[in-house]
């Protein structure tokens, strides 16, 4: 079976509730990942690139990885998950 790397971009609205003297301090806190979000709302996920590969590439150090490599089982018509920690 062929292997593909599909890259997407998600748009998620996050809402933060902060009590602080000036809004700029809260902005800095968000930038520095010091504030926890109050809520989030998913808007969209768009495919930006699809590349056929011979082998799956290793993850970048900056990526958060859950290891899922999905395989479509034509007999059952369902997706199966193959966790690939060797690519981390």
Helices and strands as residue ranges (DSSP letters): E 3-15, H 23-31, E 39-53, E 68-73, E 78-83, G 85-87
